[in-house]
Amino acid sequence: MFDRILIANRGEIAVRIIGTARRLGISTAIVYSEADADSLAVEMADEAIAIGPSPAAQSYLVIEKIIAAARAAGADAIHPGFGFLSENAAFARALAAENIVFIGPNAAAIEAMGDKIESKKRAAAAGVSTVPGFPGEIDTVARALEISEQIGFPVMIKASAGGGGKGIRVAENRAEVEEGFPAVRAEAKNAFGDDRVFIEKFIRDPRHIEIQVLGDKHGTVVYLGERECSIQRRNQKVIEEAPSPLLEAKTRAAMGEQAAALARSVNYDSAGTVEFVASGVDRSFYFLEMNTRLQVEHPVTEMITGLDLVEQMIRSAAGEKLSFAQKDVTINGWAVESRLYAEDPRRNFLPSIGRLKRYEPPHEGPLGPGIVRLDSGVREGDEISIFYDPMIAKLVTHAPTRREAIATQAMALDRFAIEGIRDNGAFLATIMREPGFLSGEFTTGYIKATFPDGFQGAPLGPRAAEQAIAACAFARSLLARRLAGISAGSKAVFDWAVLAAGMPSMVRVHLAPGRGHAAITFDQAGKEQAFESAWRPGRLLMEATLDGEEFALTLKPLPTGWAVAIAGSSLNVIIATPNEAALRARLPLKAAPDLSRIVLSPMPGLVVSVDAAPGQEVKAGEGLMVVEAMKMQNIIRAERDGVVAKVHVAAGATVAADDPLVELA
């Protein structure tokens, strides 16, 4: 076993590796860029070594710097995590030359399977069913158009070195190939340093299912069941679960055996994932690619198998034999993982950067019918940077059944309180209650089909509305009791006007002696309902019960009320005295300024290119410029027809969210 491991990564996966290493009695060192100098992973590791500026191309992707850090730390081995250099064969070979062990597959396996073009050839040779496509490299738009028409639309344009949803576009016609092909090449070059692209048939209504494989250096390969990863947005996984609600035992075994056979054909000797696209109609399946690394979604496999995949990687790299055989692998219960991202679902999921002013994740352990696990690399006060993936945390729940695992996930998401940046928590909480997801009958097009006009929050149900009003009225009553100098040991009654559209107009709160107990009555004639909560003013999260029904929400103070988030819904609630409400009713409303002529930056980022010029006539939907943020290139389009009057930025400029980009005459 190793004495010291260097972690060549950052964020939650670095924290995850440190946790396993500690349990195994292995010392850890970690590299870090300028942006990560104060990170949680740096704080947790036994030693931390600076490797340069914030951009990954100048730090985490520089092999020479990683090797120098390993030498300085006296590390026996390096764990690359996922992303960055985790699938780089040259890195694995460079470590071998330095007598440093790479905690991952051998370089030959990485070369054979890490390259998406070469892996398809290998899969076909091994008898694995593959998707129709052109496996060779494509250099020009003209050639891409020719191949796309030969295969037949729709097609998928993919970066050969891609992964994590980066470097992928689906093209339905010639125009989308002309636009998507150069965009994929640019994204691939920026994210992976490799701009090779291939094209394959896009299968409509697909399911994305992947098999976890695990091998050692003694020729043993096993598969650990499957993960369902069909809930995606822009080919980026959002929610994963294990096992898949689609598969039955026969198909599961067939996919697993093919995945293991493919891994054996390249002498695979670590954790890896073989990805398939499966038909939701007949369960036919086709090989997509193999990821020769640990996957982001590996926790759901750990939860249903009881295995620590990071530990298994370390033991395999140290030359140990797998301690179990295929017949020993069992599936226990169901696990669901949600990826909490720093992005704004109400603005087409554009990245959100800034400081975590408040960060209150749910507690790990029992909750509802299941248990909660949190994999996170941040804490309150940390900065979400523009330079890296926008993931904040992975929330994982496990329970005996799928419905119970989902219910636990929904409860945990309601208890995840964040302030300072936008996040996709409400979107995730909405999916956990959405009938299509609960049925298990969905495809990779689920998000687009379920939210065709984008996400603006879940509909607020009548019970959730009552819970929100009761919570705000209770909070206002606690503040009023304190201001009035009324002892917590005394009864107090407050009548409030509710200023929120479609809500009860009045609410009466009877604060009971002691702390945390009240009786709530809506619109005076309503039934009195018991309310309980240990909430205190200043806290973001409120957990409570109303008439014995448990719920949780967040209360963010506004100048005259609260911004409430509950069960995927959000609303602003003002709880006022009757006199305040009457005064507000007499105040005139101010008209909002007309910003329809100004194209604003929807996110912070770097202007890659500008395609608009003063005097140019543009149509709605036409691309004006490309802004890059968090390794993704985003085309900024005109929202209406017009003539460009002014371009406010040039290529190479850094912009903030809502900065003006283009003005139309």
Buried (B, 14 or more C-beta within 10 A) or exposed (E): EBEBBBBBBBBBBBBBBBBBBEEBEBBBBBBBBBBBEEBBBBEBBBBBBBBBEBBBEBBBBBBEBBBBBBEEBEBBBBBBBBBBBBBBBEBBBBBEEEEBBBBBBBBBBBBBBBBBBBBBBBBEEBEBBBBEBBBEEBEEBEBBBBBBEEBEBBBBBBBBBBBBBBBBBBBEEBEBBBBBBBBBBBBBBBBBEBBBBBBBBBBEEBBBBBBBBBBBBEEBBBBBBBBBBBBBBBBBBBBBBBBBBBBEEEBBEBBBEBBBBBBBBBBBBBBBBBBBBBBBEEBEBBBBBBBBBBBBBBBBBBBBBEBBBBBBBBBBBBEBEBEBEBEEBEBEBBBBBBBBBBBBBBBEBBBBBBBBEBBBBBEBEEBBBBBBBBBBBBEBEBBBBBBBBBBBBBBBBBBEEBEBBBBBBBBBBBBBBBBBBBBBBBBBBBBBBBEEBBEBEBBBBBBEEBBEEEBEBBEBEEEBBBBBBBBBBBBBBBEBBEEEEEEBEEEBEBEBBBBBEEBBEBBBBBBBEEEBBBBBBBEEEBEEBEBBBEBEEEBBBBBBBBBEEEBBBBBBEEEEBBBBBBBBBBBBBBBBBEEBBEEEEEEEEEEEEEEEEBBBBBBBBBBBBBBBEEEBEBEEEBBBBBBBBBBBBBBBBBBEEBEBBEBBBEEEBEBEBBBBBBBBE
